[in-house]
Structure formats: structure tokens, C-alpha cells
Amino acid sequence: MKSTITTTLLVIIAIFIYFQYVSKPQVTQTAEMPTSLHPVVEEKMNQLIEQAAGKGISVVITDGFRSAEEQDRLYEKGRSSEGNIVTHARGGESYHNYGLAIDFAIKIPTGDILWDRQYDGNVNGVADWTEVVTIAKELGFEWGGDWINFKDYPHLEMDFGLAIDDLQRGERPSDVALQSEAN
Ligand SMILES: [Zn+2]
């Protein structure tokens, strides 16, 4: 009797270990890297542009999906290449690499693109940048300007409950997550 219980316990532990450590890397290998913006993110991006236009604000999307190679090049900016540091993420460490992030700016009537967060083009007493961020948050985006360590004001992302670690391990937004985020 005692040995049966011991055997059962060992089997349970073995199964647990298998699913915890052994079966996971297989998931990583089968999950492909995305090559474009996630359909839900794209849909929300279009809604953002539309709703901002309704308030007299012209939103420009300056960046969306970014491959890991492009991300690595961007990472070198302000480090081994010229310019200011624009990111702390290397290839595979940014939501852009999984098609889950966009960067925006504001286009003014002259055609110039602004990153001015005080500009109030529609003259309603609220900075256009703030208005865009408010709409974006209502649509389910997280704003890089809310980050504590490295503020990324043009950045908007949707993580579908997945951390970068999860994405690097090969996890992708599930259909269930897509449904709830889309509603
Ligand atoms: Zn970004």
C-alpha cells in the first residue's frame, strides 16, 4: 500500500516536471515570429486615427511592426552609432517585434510632424498629445509615457497579458485573449 502511494506520487511529480520544464521549449520552437502588426492592434490603431481626426487631430503612425534585426539597429542608435538613445530594447525585447506596438506623432496643417506634447492644434485647451493618449487608453493601449524608468511618449502597446519573457518563450495572444481585448 505504502509503495503504491509512493509510486503514484513519483509519477505525478514526473508528469509535473515534464510539463513544467521539458514540454515548454517545444512550444518555443513551433511559435513563429510575426512579420506584421497584429490584426487587433491594427484595428485599434485605425480607430485611434479615426477618433483623433474627429477631434481635429491628425495622428501619424511613425512605427509599427519592427523585425528583431531592425530593433537591433535601433538599439545601437546613441550607443555604437550616432544620435540619441531611443530604446532600451534589443531585438526580441520590444512589443514592436511581435506586432503589438505602434509609435505615433502629430501632423500639423503645414505637413510637419510634431513630437511636441504641449501643442494644442484644435485649440480646446487640452494638448493634442494628451487627447490622443486618452483615446488610445480607452481603446485598450498601454502608454509608454506611463513607464517609470524610461518614458517613451510616442509608444502605445497591447500586451494581451503577455510579458516579453512569455513572447520570447514563444507564447502568443490566444484567441480568447483576442476576443476579450477586441470587445
Ligand atoms: Zn515604440
Residues whose N, C-alpha, C, O or C-beta is under 5 A from the ligand:
A	BS01	ZN	A101 I102 D103 H155
